[in-house]
Amino acid sequence: MTRSRLDKIDKNILKILQEDGRVTNVDLAKSVGISAPPCLRRVRVLQESGYIKGYFAKVDPVKLGFGVNVYAMVTLKSQAESDLVNFESYITEFDMVRECHMLAGDVDFMLKVVAKSWDDYQEFLTAHLTSAPNVVSVKSSLSIRSSKSLPGIPIE
């Protein structure tokens, strides 16, 4: 069963799960004002319908030795669909690249790259990114600090 329209309860379920994916079904049900069995059914339908893509833990990168966040703006020689897809496929091979967004405008892609040090990022940049097929330029911006980082999307 797929759900094409979300009601207020569905939206509240999504909002709560987005903020705390480990909430128990009983607590979730209480929070949205329904009993546990229908709450669990709704969550399963939201998962099957693709509204819920997965669950993950937000880990502290610094505690794991990844103290450098870099946003790399990549410009390609060609924006032919095959070249864009090839770049996207190429970039998936690198765990350091945590996000890849195709952009409209002067830059073709923006990558979020995590590294243990600036030297590690520079090694990745020179050995893999600037030498990648079809890459014309890469402009790197080092993140100094993050003052806001919310999961997901705003759900009313």
DSSP file with accessible surface (Angstrom, degrees, kcal/mol):
  #  RESIDUE AA STRUCTURE BP1 BP2  ACC     N-H-->O    O-->H-N    N-H-->O    O-->H-N    TCO  KAPPA ALPHA  PHI   PSI    X-CA   Y-CA   Z-CA
    1    1 A M              0   0  158      0, 0.0     2,-0.3     0, 0.0    47,-0.1   0.000 360.0 360.0 360.0 125.2    0.0    0.0    0.0
    2    2 A T        -     0   0  113     46,-0.1     2,-0.6    47,-0.1    44,-0.1  -0.797 360.0-137.7-106.0 152.3    1.4    3.4   -1.0
    3    3 A R        +     0   0   52     42,-0.3     3,-0.1    -2,-0.3     0, 0.0  -0.940  20.1 176.9-111.9 121.1    0.5    6.7    0.5
    4    4 A S  S    S+     0   0  105     -2,-0.6     2,-0.4     1,-0.2    -1,-0.1   0.755  71.3  40.6 -94.3 -27.7    0.1    9.5   -2.0
    5    5 A R  S    S-     0   0  209      0, 0.0     2,-0.5     0, 0.0    -1,-0.2  -0.979  74.7-141.9-124.4 136.5   -1.1   12.2    0.4
    6    6 A L        -     0   0   44     -2,-0.4     2,-0.1    -3,-0.1    -3,-0.0  -0.805  13.7-155.8 -96.7 133.5    0.3   12.8    3.9
    7    7 A D     >  -     0   0   65     -2,-0.5     4,-2.3     1,-0.0     5,-0.2  -0.356  40.0 -88.1 -94.4-177.6   -2.1   13.8    6.7
    8    8 A K  H  > S+     0   0  163      1,-0.2     4,-2.4     2,-0.2     5,-0.2   0.885 127.4  51.6 -60.9 -38.9   -1.1   15.6    9.9
    9    9 A I  H  > S+     0   0   44      2,-0.2     4,-2.6     1,-0.2    -1,-0.2   0.933 109.0  50.3 -65.9 -44.4   -0.2   12.4   11.7
   10   10 A D  H  > S+     0   0    0      1,-0.2     4,-2.6     2,-0.2    -2,-0.2   0.928 111.4  48.8 -58.0 -45.1    2.1   11.2    8.9
   11   11 A K  H  X S+     0   0   91     -4,-2.3     4,-2.6     1,-0.2    -1,-0.2   0.903 110.9  49.9 -64.1 -39.5    3.8   14.6    8.9
   12   12 A N  H  X S+     0   0   52     -4,-2.4     4,-2.6     2,-0.2     5,-0.2   0.900 109.6  51.8 -65.5 -39.5    4.3   14.5   12.6
   13   13 A I  H  X S+     0   0    0     -4,-2.6     4,-2.8     1,-0.2     5,-0.3   0.948 111.8  46.4 -59.6 -48.2    5.7   11.0   12.4
   14   14 A L  H  X S+     0   0   23     -4,-2.6     4,-2.4     2,-0.2    -2,-0.2   0.915 111.8  51.4 -61.4 -42.1    8.2   12.1    9.8
   15   15 A K  H  X S+     0   0   79     -4,-2.6     4,-1.6     2,-0.2    -2,-0.2   0.943 113.6  43.5 -61.7 -46.6    9.1   15.2   11.8
   16   16 A I  H  X S+     0   0   36     -4,-2.6     4,-2.5     1,-0.2    -2,-0.2   0.936 114.9  48.1 -67.6 -45.1    9.8   13.2   14.9
   17   17 A L  H  < S+     0   0   19     -4,-2.8    -1,-0.2    -5,-0.2    -2,-0.2   0.862 108.7  55.4 -64.2 -34.4   11.7   10.4   13.1
   18   18 A Q  H  < S+     0   0   57     -4,-2.4     3,-0.3    -5,-0.3    -1,-0.2   0.882 113.9  40.5 -65.0 -36.0   13.8   12.9   11.3
   19   19 A E  H  < S+     0   0  125     -4,-1.6     2,-0.2     1,-0.3    -2,-0.2   0.811 136.0  13.9 -81.7 -32.1   14.8   14.5   14.6
   20   20 A D    ><  -     0   0   81     -4,-2.5     3,-1.6    -5,-0.2    -1,-0.3  -0.708  59.2-179.8-148.3  92.2   15.3   11.1   16.5
   21   21 A G  T 3  S+     0   0   37     -3,-0.3    -4,-0.1     1,-0.3    -3,-0.1   0.592  82.9  61.6 -70.0  -9.5   15.4    8.0   14.4
   22   22 A R  T 3  S+     0   0  227     -5,-0.1    -1,-0.3     2,-0.0    -5,-0.1   0.366  71.0 128.2 -98.5   4.6   15.8    5.9   17.5
   23   23 A V    <   -     0   0   30     -3,-1.6     2,-0.1    -7,-0.1    -3,-0.0  -0.323  64.5-113.9 -59.5 139.6   12.5    6.9   19.1
   24   24 A T     >  -     0   0   72      1,-0.1     4,-2.7     4,-0.0     5,-0.2  -0.404  18.3-117.7 -72.5 157.5   10.5    3.8   20.1
   25   25 A N  H  > S+     0   0   43      1,-0.2     4,-2.9     2,-0.2     5,-0.2   0.884 115.8  54.2 -61.9 -37.2    7.3    3.1   18.4
   26   26 A V  H  > S+     0   0   76      2,-0.2     4,-2.3     1,-0.2    -1,-0.2   0.943 111.8  43.1 -63.6 -46.7    5.4    3.4   21.7
   27   27 A D  H  > S+     0   0   78      2,-0.2     4,-2.3     1,-0.2    -2,-0.2   0.893 114.2  51.5 -67.0 -37.8    6.9    6.9   22.3
   28   28 A L  H  X S+     0   0    4     -4,-2.7     4,-1.7     2,-0.2    -2,-0.2   0.941 109.5  49.8 -62.6 -46.3    6.3    7.9   18.7
   29   29 A A  H  X>S+     0   0    2     -4,-2.9     5,-2.3     1,-0.2     4,-0.9   0.918 111.0  49.2 -59.9 -43.9    2.7    6.8   18.9
   30   30 A K  H ><5S+     0   0  151     -4,-2.3     3,-0.6     1,-0.2    -1,-0.2   0.911 109.0  53.5 -61.0 -42.6    2.2    8.8   22.1
   31   31 A S  H 3<5S+     0   0   80     -4,-2.3    -1,-0.2     1,-0.2    -2,-0.2   0.821 114.5  39.8 -64.0 -33.1    3.7   11.9   20.5
   32   32 A V  H 3<5S-     0   0   16     -4,-1.7    -1,-0.2    -3,-0.2    -2,-0.2   0.442 115.0-112.9 -99.1  -1.3    1.4   11.8   17.5
   33   33 A G  T <<5S+     0   0   63     -4,-0.9     2,-0.3    -3,-0.6    -3,-0.2   0.796  78.1 102.4  81.9  28.9   -1.7   10.8   19.5
   34   34 A I  S   <S-     0   0   40     -5,-2.3    -1,-0.3    -6,-0.1    -2,-0.2  -0.877  73.8 -92.2-132.8 171.3   -2.4    7.3   18.2
   35   35 A S     >  -     0   0   73     -2,-0.3     4,-1.6    -3,-0.1     5,-0.1  -0.366  41.4-104.7 -81.6 166.3   -1.9    3.8   19.6
   36   36 A A  H  > S+     0   0   28      1,-0.2     4,-2.7     2,-0.2     5,-0.2   0.887 110.3  55.7 -62.9 -45.9    1.3    1.8   18.8
   37   37 A P  H  > S+     0   0   78      0, 0.0     4,-2.2     0, 0.0    -1,-0.2   0.951 111.9  41.4 -59.8 -47.8   -0.1   -0.7   16.2
   38   38 A P  H  > S+     0   0   34      0, 0.0     4,-2.4     0, 0.0    -2,-0.2   0.867 113.3  56.0 -67.8 -27.8   -1.5    1.9   13.7
   39   39 A C  H  X S+     0   0    0     -4,-1.6     4,-2.5     2,-0.2     5,-0.2   0.944 107.8  47.4 -64.6 -46.5    1.6    4.0   14.3
   40   40 A L  H  X S+     0   0   61     -4,-2.7     4,-2.5     1,-0.2    -1,-0.2   0.908 111.0  51.9 -61.5 -40.7    3.8    1.1   13.2
   41   41 A R  H  X S+     0   0  149     -4,-2.2     4,-2.4    -5,-0.2    -1,-0.2   0.918 109.9  49.5 -61.4 -43.1    1.7    0.4   10.2
   42   42 A R  H  X S+     0   0   47     -4,-2.4     4,-2.7     2,-0.2    -2,-0.2   0.918 109.8  50.7 -62.8 -43.2    2.0    4.1    9.2
   43   43 A V  H  X S+     0   0   12     -4,-2.5     4,-2.3     1,-0.2    -2,-0.2   0.936 110.8  49.2 -60.8 -44.1    5.7    4.0    9.6
   44   44 A R  H  X S+     0   0  131     -4,-2.5     4,-2.9     1,-0.2    -1,-0.2   0.904 111.4  48.8 -62.8 -41.0    6.0    0.9    7.4
   45   45 A V  H  X S+     0   0   14     -4,-2.4     4,-2.5     2,-0.2   -42,-0.3   0.918 110.1  51.9 -65.3 -40.3    3.8    2.5    4.7
   46   46 A L  H  <>S+     0   0    0     -4,-2.7     5,-1.7     2,-0.2     6,-1.5   0.885 112.6  46.2 -63.3 -36.5    5.9    5.7    4.8
   47   47 A Q  H ><5S+     0   0   77     -4,-2.3     3,-1.3     4,-0.2    -2,-0.2   0.950 113.7  47.1 -68.6 -48.6    9.0    3.5    4.3
   48   48 A E  H 3<5S+     0   0  129     -4,-2.9    -2,-0.2     1,-0.3    -1,-0.2   0.827 110.4  53.7 -64.2 -30.8    7.4    1.4    1.5
   49   49 A S  T 3<5S-     0   0   33     -4,-2.5    -1,-0.3    -5,-0.2    -2,-0.2   0.522 116.7-114.1 -81.3  -7.2    6.2    4.6   -0.2
   50   50 A G  T < 5S+     0   0   31     -3,-1.3    -3,-0.2    -4,-0.3    -2,-0.1   0.512  85.4 117.3  88.9   3.5    9.7    6.1   -0.2
   51   51 A Y  S   <S+     0   0   93     -5,-1.7     2,-0.6    -6,-0.2    -4,-0.2   0.871  77.8  50.0 -69.1 -35.2    9.1    9.0    2.2
   52   52 A I        +     0   0   22     -6,-1.5    -2,-0.2    -9,-0.1    -1,-0.2  -0.926  67.3 179.9-104.9 115.6   11.6    7.4    4.7
   53   53 A K        -     0   0  188     -2,-0.6     2,-0.3     1,-0.3    -1,-0.1   0.659  56.7 -57.3 -89.3 -22.5   14.8    6.6    2.9
   54   54 A G        -     0   0   48      2,-0.0     2,-0.4     0, 0.0    -1,-0.3  -0.954  46.7 -99.3 164.8-178.7   16.7    5.2    5.8
   55   55 A Y        +     0   0  102     -2,-0.3     2,-0.3    -3,-0.1   -37,-0.0  -0.972  36.4 165.7-131.8 144.4   18.0    5.7    9.3
   56   56 A F        -     0   0  174     -2,-0.4     2,-0.4     2,-0.0   -35,-0.2  -0.986  34.1-111.0-155.0 162.7   21.5    6.6   10.4
   57   57 A A        -     0   0   81     -2,-0.3     2,-0.9   -36,-0.1    -2,-0.0  -0.776  26.0-132.0 -95.0 139.6   23.5    7.9   13.4
   58   58 A K        -     0   0  146     -2,-0.4     2,-0.2     2,-0.0    -2,-0.0  -0.829  32.9-165.1 -90.6 107.9   25.0   11.3   13.3
   59   59 A V        -     0   0   91     -2,-0.9     3,-0.1     1,-0.0     5,-0.0  -0.598  25.8-108.6 -96.3 157.7   28.6   10.8   14.4
   60   60 A D     >  -     0   0   75     -2,-0.2     4,-1.0     1,-0.2     6,-0.2  -0.747  25.5-162.0 -85.8 109.3   31.1   13.4   15.5
   61   61 A P  T  4>S+     0   0   54      0, 0.0     5,-3.2     0, 0.0     3,-0.4   0.872  87.3  55.4 -62.8 -35.7   33.7   13.6   12.7
   62   62 A V  T >45S+     0   0  102      1,-0.2     3,-2.0     3,-0.2     5,-0.2   0.920 103.7  54.0 -65.2 -41.6   36.3   15.3   14.9
   63   63 A K  T 345S+     0   0  175      1,-0.3    -1,-0.2     2,-0.1     4,-0.1   0.782 109.9  49.2 -63.0 -25.1   36.2   12.5   17.4
   64   64 A L  T 3<5S-     0   0  109     -4,-1.0    -1,-0.3    -3,-0.4    -2,-0.2   0.282 127.2 -99.9 -97.6  10.0   36.9   10.1   14.6
   65   65 A G  T < 5S+     0   0   37     -3,-2.0     2,-1.0     1,-0.1    -3,-0.2   0.536  86.3 122.9  90.3   7.6   39.8   12.2   13.3
   66   66 A F      < +     0   0   66     -5,-3.2    50,-0.2    -6,-0.2    -1,-0.1  -0.706  20.4 151.1-104.3  83.4   38.1   14.0   10.4
   67   67 A G        +     0   0   54     -2,-1.0     2,-0.5    49,-0.5    49,-0.2   0.425  48.5  79.0 -93.2   0.2   38.7   17.6   11.4
   68   68 A V  E     -A  115   0A  20     47,-2.2    47,-2.5    -3,-0.1     2,-0.5  -0.947  51.1-177.7-118.9 124.2   38.7   19.1    7.9
   69   69 A N  E     -A  114   0A  37     -2,-0.5    74,-3.1    74,-0.5     2,-0.4  -0.986  10.7-178.1-115.5 127.8   35.5   19.9    5.8
   70   70 A V  E     -AB 113 142A   0     43,-2.9    43,-3.2    -2,-0.5     2,-0.6  -0.975  21.1-150.2-128.7 138.5   36.0   21.2    2.4
   71   71 A Y  E     -AB 112 141A  70     70,-2.9    70,-2.4    -2,-0.4     2,-0.5  -0.949  19.7-161.9-104.6 116.8   33.5   22.3   -0.2
   72   72 A A  E     -AB 111 140A   0     39,-2.4    39,-2.7    -2,-0.6     2,-0.7  -0.899   6.9-154.6-105.5 123.3   35.0   21.7   -3.7
   73   73 A M  E     -AB 110 139A  45     66,-3.2    66,-2.3    -2,-0.5     2,-0.5  -0.880  17.6-163.1 -98.1 115.1   33.4   23.5   -6.7
   74   74 A V  E     -AB 109 138A   0     35,-3.1    35,-2.2    -2,-0.7    34,-1.6  -0.861   9.7-166.3-109.0 130.2   34.1   21.5   -9.8
   75   75 A T  E     - B   0 137A  34     62,-2.7    61,-3.0    -2,-0.5    62,-1.6  -0.956  11.5-153.2-113.6 132.7   33.8   22.8  -13.3
   76   76 A L  E     - B   0 135A   4     -2,-0.4    59,-0.2    59,-0.3    58,-0.1  -0.674  21.1-129.2-102.6 158.2   33.8   20.3  -16.2
   77   77 A K  S    S+     0   0  146     57,-2.9     2,-0.4    -2,-0.2    58,-0.1   0.844  96.5  29.1 -68.4 -37.6   34.9   20.8  -19.9
   78   78 A S        -     0   0   37     56,-0.4    -1,-0.2     2,-0.1    -2,-0.0  -0.976  55.6-162.8-130.3 141.7   31.7   19.4  -21.1
   79   79 A Q        +     0   0  101     -2,-0.4    -1,-0.1    -3,-0.1     5,-0.0   0.082  44.0 139.8-108.9  23.1   28.2   19.3  -19.7
   80   80 A A    >>  -     0   0   45      1,-0.1     4,-2.3     4,-0.1     3,-0.6  -0.375  66.0-115.5 -61.9 142.5   27.0   16.6  -22.0
   81   81 A E  H 3> S+     0   0  126      1,-0.3     4,-2.7     2,-0.2     5,-0.2   0.884 115.5  54.1 -52.7 -40.4   24.8   14.2  -20.0
   82   82 A S  H 3> S+     0   0   74      1,-0.2     4,-2.3     2,-0.2    -1,-0.3   0.893 109.2  48.3 -63.8 -36.7   27.2   11.3  -20.5
   83   83 A D  H <> S+     0   0   44     -3,-0.6     4,-2.1     2,-0.2    -1,-0.2   0.891 111.8  49.3 -70.6 -38.3   30.1   13.5  -19.1
   84   84 A L  H  X S+     0   0   13     -4,-2.3     4,-2.5     2,-0.2    -2,-0.2   0.943 113.4  46.2 -64.2 -46.5   28.0   14.5  -16.1
   85   85 A V  H  X S+     0   0   64     -4,-2.7     4,-2.6    -5,-0.2    -2,-0.2   0.905 110.7  53.4 -64.1 -39.8   27.0   11.0  -15.3
   86   86 A N  H  X S+     0   0  101     -4,-2.3     4,-2.5    -5,-0.2    -1,-0.2   0.907 109.8  47.9 -62.9 -41.1   30.6    9.8  -15.7
   87   87 A F  H  X S+     0   0    6     -4,-2.1     4,-2.6     2,-0.2    -2,-0.2   0.938 111.5  49.9 -64.4 -45.8   31.8   12.3  -13.2
   88   88 A E  H  X S+     0   0   67     -4,-2.5     4,-1.1     1,-0.2    -2,-0.2   0.911 112.9  47.2 -59.2 -41.3   29.0   11.4  -10.8
   89   89 A S  H  < S+     0   0   70     -4,-2.6     4,-0.4     1,-0.2     3,-0.4   0.922 111.9  50.6 -65.6 -43.5   29.9    7.7  -11.1
   90   90 A Y  H >< S+     0   0   64     -4,-2.5     3,-1.5     1,-0.2    -2,-0.2   0.921 107.6  52.6 -59.9 -44.1   33.7    8.5  -10.7
   91   91 A I  H >< S+     0   0    5     -4,-2.6     3,-1.6     1,-0.3     6,-0.2   0.758  93.6  71.0 -71.7 -22.2   33.2   10.5   -7.6
   92   92 A T  T 3< S+     0   0   96     -4,-1.1    -1,-0.3    -3,-0.4    -2,-0.2   0.706  84.8  71.9 -67.0 -15.5   31.2    7.7   -5.8
   93   93 A E  T <  S+     0   0  139     -3,-1.5     2,-0.6    -4,-0.4    -1,-0.3   0.607  85.1  77.0 -73.6 -11.1   34.4    5.8   -5.5
   94   94 A F    X   -     0   0   39     -3,-1.6     3,-1.3     1,-0.1    -1,-0.1  -0.878  59.6-164.4-112.4 114.6   35.8    8.1   -2.9
   95   95 A D  T 3  S+     0   0  131     -2,-0.6    -1,-0.1     1,-0.3    19,-0.1   0.763  88.4  69.3 -64.5 -26.4   34.5    7.8    0.7
   96   96 A M  T 3  S+     0   0   47     17,-0.1    18,-2.6     1,-0.1     2,-0.9   0.803  84.0  79.5 -61.2 -29.8   35.9   11.2    1.5
   97   97 A V  E <   +C  113   0A  17     -3,-1.3    16,-0.2    -6,-0.2     3,-0.1  -0.728  56.4 170.9 -82.7 109.3   33.3   12.7   -0.7
   98   98 A R  E     +     0   0A 149     14,-2.7     2,-0.3    -2,-0.9    -1,-0.2   0.725  64.1  22.6 -93.8 -25.0   30.2   12.7    1.4
   99   99 A E  E     -C  112   0A  84     13,-1.3    13,-2.0     2,-0.0     2,-0.4  -0.996  56.8-172.3-142.8 146.6   27.9   14.8   -0.8
  100  100 A C  E     -C  111   0A  45     -2,-0.3     2,-0.4    11,-0.2    11,-0.2  -0.964  10.4-179.2-140.3 119.7   27.8   15.6   -4.5
  101  101 A H  E     -C  110   0A  80      9,-2.5     9,-2.5    -2,-0.4     2,-0.4  -0.981  22.0-139.8-123.7 127.6   25.4   18.1   -5.9
  102  102 A M  E     -C  109   0A  87     -2,-0.4     2,-0.3     7,-0.2     7,-0.3  -0.708  30.7-160.8 -81.0 134.8   25.0   19.1   -9.6
  103  103 A L        -     0   0   68      5,-2.7     2,-0.4    -2,-0.4    -1,-0.0  -0.819  18.7-128.5-118.1 157.0   24.5   22.9   -9.8
  104  104 A A  S    S+     0   0  106     -2,-0.3     2,-0.3     2,-0.0     3,-0.2  -0.820  75.2  35.7 -96.5 142.0   23.2   25.3  -12.3
  105  105 A G  S    S-     0   0   63     -2,-0.4    -2,-0.1     1,-0.2     0, 0.0  -0.869 116.1 -20.7 121.4-151.5   25.5   28.3  -13.1
  106  106 A D  S    S+     0   0  158     -2,-0.3     2,-0.4   -31,-0.0    -1,-0.2   0.755 122.3  59.3 -71.0 -27.9   29.2   28.7  -13.4
  107  107 A V        -     0   0   33     -3,-0.2   -32,-0.2     1,-0.1    -4,-0.1  -0.853  63.7-160.2-106.6 139.9   30.1   25.6  -11.4
  108  108 A D  S    S+     0   0   14    -34,-1.6    -5,-2.7    -2,-0.4     2,-0.3   0.869  73.4  14.5 -86.5 -39.3   28.9   22.1  -12.4
  109  109 A F  E     -AC  74 102A   0    -35,-2.2   -35,-3.1    -7,-0.3     2,-0.5  -0.989  54.5-156.3-138.5 146.9   29.3   20.3   -9.1
  110  110 A M  E     -AC  73 101A  51     -9,-2.5    -9,-2.5    -2,-0.3     2,-0.4  -0.994  19.5-166.9-119.3 126.2   29.7   21.1   -5.4
  111  111 A L  E     -AC  72 100A   0    -39,-2.7   -39,-2.4    -2,-0.5     2,-0.6  -0.904  16.2-146.8-111.9 140.3   31.3   18.3   -3.3
  112  112 A K  E     -AC  71  99A  49    -13,-2.0   -14,-2.7    -2,-0.4   -13,-1.3  -0.947  26.3-173.8-101.6 119.3   31.4   18.1    0.4
  113  113 A V  E     -AC  70  97A   0    -43,-3.2   -43,-2.9    -2,-0.6     2,-0.4  -0.951  12.5-159.4-119.2 131.5   34.7   16.4    1.3
  114  114 A V  E     +A   69   0A  21    -18,-2.6     2,-0.3    -2,-0.4   -45,-0.2  -0.903  18.5 171.3-107.9 141.2   35.8   15.3    4.8
  115  115 A A  E     -A   68   0A   1    -47,-2.5   -47,-2.2    -2,-0.4     3,-0.1  -0.966  42.5-126.5-144.5 159.5   39.5   14.7    5.5
  116  116 A K  S    S-     0   0  121     -2,-0.3   -49,-0.5   -50,-0.2     2,-0.3   0.807  94.6  -2.0 -76.0 -28.3   41.7   14.0    8.5
  117  117 A S  S  > S-     0   0   41    -49,-0.1     4,-1.9     1,-0.1    -1,-0.2  -0.963  73.0-104.5-154.2 166.4   44.0   16.9    7.5
  118  118 A W  H  > S+     0   0   95     -2,-0.3     4,-2.7     1,-0.2     5,-0.2   0.885 121.5  56.5 -62.4 -37.1   44.4   19.6    4.9
  119  119 A D  H  > S+     0   0  115      1,-0.2     4,-2.3     2,-0.2    -1,-0.2   0.895 104.8  51.5 -61.9 -40.4   47.3   17.6    3.5
  120  120 A D  H  > S+     0   0   74      2,-0.2     4,-2.1     1,-0.2    -1,-0.2   0.908 110.8  48.5 -62.9 -40.9   45.0   14.6    3.1
  121  121 A Y  H  X S+     0   0    0     -4,-1.9     4,-3.1     2,-0.2    -2,-0.2   0.937 110.2  51.0 -63.8 -44.8   42.5   16.8    1.2
  122  122 A Q  H  X S+     0   0   83     -4,-2.7     4,-2.7     1,-0.2     5,-0.3   0.882 108.4  52.6 -61.1 -37.0   45.3   18.2   -1.0
  123  123 A E  H  X S+     0   0  121     -4,-2.3     4,-2.7     2,-0.2     5,-0.3   0.936 112.1  44.9 -62.6 -45.8   46.4   14.6   -1.8
  124  124 A F  H  X>S+     0   0    6     -4,-2.1     4,-2.3     2,-0.2     5,-1.9   0.929 113.0  52.7 -61.7 -43.8   42.9   13.7   -2.9
  125  125 A L  I  <>S+     0   0   29     -4,-3.1     5,-3.1     3,-0.2     6,-0.4   0.941 118.1  33.5 -58.5 -50.8   42.6   17.0   -4.8
  126  126 A T  I  <5S+     0   0   84     -4,-2.7    -1,-0.2     3,-0.2    -2,-0.2   0.883 123.6  42.6 -78.8 -37.3   45.8   16.5   -6.9
  127  127 A A  I  <5S+     0   0   40     -4,-2.7    -3,-0.2    -5,-0.3    -2,-0.2   0.804 135.0   5.0 -80.4 -28.6   45.7   12.7   -7.2
  128  128 A H  I  <5S+     0   0   70     -4,-2.3    -3,-0.2    -5,-0.3    -2,-0.1   0.737 124.3  45.6-125.7 -40.9   42.1   12.2   -8.0
  129  129 A L  I > <S+     0   0    0     -5,-1.9     3,-1.3     2,-0.2    -3,-0.2   0.974 115.8  36.8 -82.8 -54.7   39.9   15.3   -8.4
  130  130 A T  T 3 <S+     0   0   65     -5,-3.1    -1,-0.2     1,-0.3    -4,-0.1   0.782 120.1  51.1 -70.0 -21.8   41.9   17.7  -10.6
  131  131 A S  T 3  S+     0   0   73     -6,-0.4    -1,-0.3    -5,-0.1    -2,-0.2   0.412  84.4 118.6 -93.5   3.6   43.1   14.7  -12.7
  132  132 A A  S X  S-     0   0    6     -3,-1.3     3,-1.7    -4,-0.1    -3,-0.1  -0.340  79.8 -86.8 -67.4 149.0   39.7   13.3  -13.2
  133  133 A P  T 3  S+     0   0  100      0, 0.0    -1,-0.1     0, 0.0     3,-0.1  -0.286 109.9   7.7 -57.2 135.6   38.4   13.0  -16.8
  134  134 A N  T 3  S+     0   0   31      1,-0.2   -57,-2.9    -3,-0.1     2,-0.5   0.427  89.6 138.8  77.3   0.4   36.7   16.2  -18.1
  135  135 A V  E <   +B   76   0A  14     -3,-1.7   -59,-0.3   -59,-0.2    -1,-0.2  -0.680  23.5 174.1 -83.3 126.6   37.6   18.3  -15.0
  136  136 A V  E     -     0   0A  86    -61,-3.0     2,-0.3    -2,-0.5   -60,-0.2   0.839  63.9  -7.3 -94.0 -46.0   38.7   21.9  -15.9
  137  137 A S  E     -B   75   0A  42    -62,-1.6   -62,-2.7     2,-0.0     2,-0.4  -0.993  48.8-156.9-153.3 156.8   39.0   23.4  -12.5
  138  138 A V  E     -B   74   0A  27     -2,-0.3     2,-0.5   -64,-0.2   -64,-0.2  -0.992   7.9-165.7-135.9 125.5   38.4   22.9   -8.8
  139  139 A K  E     -B   73   0A 144    -66,-2.3   -66,-3.2    -2,-0.4     2,-0.4  -0.969  14.5-154.3-111.2 125.6   38.0   25.7   -6.3
  140  140 A S  E     -B   72   0A  42     -2,-0.5     2,-0.5   -68,-0.2   -68,-0.2  -0.836  11.1-170.1-106.6 135.5   38.2   24.6   -2.7
  141  141 A S  E     -B   71   0A  64    -70,-2.4   -70,-2.9    -2,-0.4     2,-0.4  -0.983  16.7-143.0-124.0 119.3   36.7   26.4    0.3
  142  142 A L  E     -B   70   0A  85     -2,-0.5     2,-0.5   -72,-0.2   -72,-0.2  -0.662  17.4-128.4 -81.4 127.4   37.7   25.2    3.7
  143  143 A S        -     0   0   35    -74,-3.1   -74,-0.5    -2,-0.4     3,-0.1  -0.676  19.1-168.9 -76.7 124.2   34.9   25.2    6.3
  144  144 A I        -     0   0  145     -2,-0.5     2,-0.3     1,-0.3    -1,-0.2   0.912  66.6 -26.5 -79.0 -48.2   36.0   27.2    9.4
  145  145 A R        -     0   0  209    -76,-0.0     2,-0.5     0, 0.0    -1,-0.3  -0.983  55.4-123.6-159.8 163.4   33.1   26.1   11.6
  146  146 A S        +     0   0   83     -2,-0.3     3,-0.1    -3,-0.1    -3,-0.0  -0.959  21.6 175.9-116.4 119.2   29.5   25.0   11.3
  147  147 A S  S    S+     0   0  120     -2,-0.5     2,-0.3     1,-0.3    -1,-0.1   0.564  73.3  27.8 -99.6  -9.5   26.9   27.0   13.2
  148  148 A K        +     0   0  156      2,-0.0    -1,-0.3     0, 0.0     2,-0.2  -0.945  55.3 159.7-153.8 129.6   23.9   25.1   12.0
  149  149 A S        +     0   0   69     -2,-0.3    -3,-0.0    -3,-0.1     0, 0.0  -0.750  13.0 173.5-152.0  95.2   23.4   21.6   10.8
  150  150 A L        -     0   0  126     -2,-0.2     2,-0.1     2,-0.1  -131,-0.1  -0.844  29.7-119.4-105.3 143.9   19.9   20.2   10.8
  151  151 A P        -     0   0   61      0, 0.0  -133,-0.0     0, 0.0    -2,-0.0  -0.444  67.8 -19.6 -77.2 152.4   18.9   16.8    9.4
  152  152 A G  S    S-     0   0   62     -2,-0.1    -2,-0.1     2,-0.0  -133,-0.0  -0.168  95.8 -43.9  65.7-140.0   16.4   16.5    6.6
  153  153 A I        -     0   0  112   -138,-0.0     2,-0.4     0, 0.0  -135,-0.1  -0.839  60.4 -86.7-129.7 161.2   13.9   19.1    5.6
  154  154 A P        -     0   0  128      0, 0.0     2,-0.5     0, 0.0    -2,-0.0  -0.593  42.7-165.6 -71.9 125.7   11.5   21.4    7.4
  155  155 A I              0   0   29     -2,-0.4     0, 0.0  -143,-0.0     0, 0.0  -0.972 360.0 360.0-116.3 121.0    8.2   19.6    8.0
  156  156 A E              0   0  202     -2,-0.5  -141,-0.1  -141,-0.0  -145,-0.0  -0.542 360.0 360.0 -83.2 360.0    5.2   21.7    9.0
